[in-house]
Amino acid sequence: MTTERIETVPRVDPATTTGEREALEQWLDFHRATLATKCEGLDDAQLRTLSAPPSDLNLLGLVRHMAEVERGWFRKVLAGEELPWIYSTEEDRDRDLHVTDEDTYEEAHATWQAEIAHARTLAAGHDLDDLGAGKHRTGRTFNLRWIYLHMIEEYARHNGHADLIRERIDGATGD
């Protein structure tokens, strides 16, 4: 059963002759849109469908996880904001991935998009070589270039998971 979903930003292929910053931003946006595309047309029950036992990975959890990742790298590490995690707790550090019947895509999508908007705003005020004002949980500092590259890697890895989960749900395949 499919339902109408929130409109997503269309995926735009990154340009092939652009500068470094534009390429990084375009690839990150491409991967953000790819995850949203993998969720399109599915209801909340389908979005909770597990990848393959014993894993509890699902599309709704991936969206929530990426909201946490956006917050962590851009707001906490780049901007140095001291914020709580959105979903994760001391008791369950992977709470973003552990969804319940009460968790909805509408909420997760809105939260994820808000974190993406914050990330874009914060990144716009920095050069690629600028070091973040905050530190990662490892105690290390990172420049914006590294954060962009890591975010592209993080989305690409999880979009691979999303491909397999979506195919399991309804057979849909594609980039």
PyMOL commands that set and color helices and strands:
alter all, ss='L'
color gray80, all
select helices_A, chain A and resi 20-39+44-47+59-78+105-124+144-170
alter helices_A, ss='H'
color red, helices_A
deselect
rebuild
show_as cartoon
